[in-house]
Amino acid sequence: MKTLKVQIVEQLNLQQIKPEDIGDDQPLFVEGLALDSIDALELIVLLQQKYGIKLANPADGPQIFKTVRNIAQYITDNRPK
Amino acid sequence: MLYFHPFPMASDNYISRYIHISNEGVLLNGEGIYHSDGKAGADMLVDAFKVQSLNYPKFYKMDNLSKLAILATELLLQGSDIRDRYKSEDMAIVVSNANSSLDTDQRYWDSVQKGAPSPSLFVYTLPNVMLGEICIRWGIKGENTCLVSEQFDAVSQTDYVNSLLEHSYAEVSISGWADYLDGEMEAFFMLVEKNPTSLDLHNSNTVKKLYDRQWKN
């Protein structure tokens, strides 16, 4: 999850946030980091670029991108073997 | 309907404050308030934003042109009470530049070439997005106009803003120039009001004189 946090900070250009300051279960949208819809698109790009994962169902996005832990679990479950 | 006069209008409008930003630093009303000390481009904009203790987290996610325009507006309006004195609908903004959004267009094209088009770059591939950012930040709901020209045209832009104020399309306007390409940048913003207690009369001669002020080390 440490690497994933670094990648999120870089991909979303969160210059005022240190990766280690993002909690594993901290909400990423609305509260917490207060990410927006464009950030959600960037997270989809990150999954494609770094992990070769295409989000099969966009409706799953809110649950997958809820926390860093959720994203990490999704990567573990869906990463191409 | 707005129209241009064949000759510059006589103005009863005033410039109440103005700001320059370049890679040298920041001048507010002609006085240095930040020196870049060798920093340039986006690095300088972020440094100036932090040094001036400005607080707007979204700033860091903007493209370079919007960072420049937002920083200019923040410093221009810092401590100002325009939001108390004017209704949102009576505040206007008119900004021009030479390179449109080319700096971000190129970055977006690079991301396309790499096979991963960036959504966060794409949303900045129009020059008037910088105005949108300013309008969101400062609650401006009046006229907003983005012009592209090779150089800052003090005569026509001054006439345009005076026309807005004279015909009551706005009571106050930010007017100026914000240009960014490959680390080269220049911003010159003025706050133009009908308030006669202000600094200078808003006519093209004064605007040219203020625009031409350079950073002095």
Interface residues (C-beta under 8 A of the other chain):
Chain A: L12 N13 L14 Q15 Q16 A34 I38 D39 L41 E42 V45 Q48 Q49
Chain B: V46 P57 Y60 K61 A116 P117 S118 P119 S120 V123
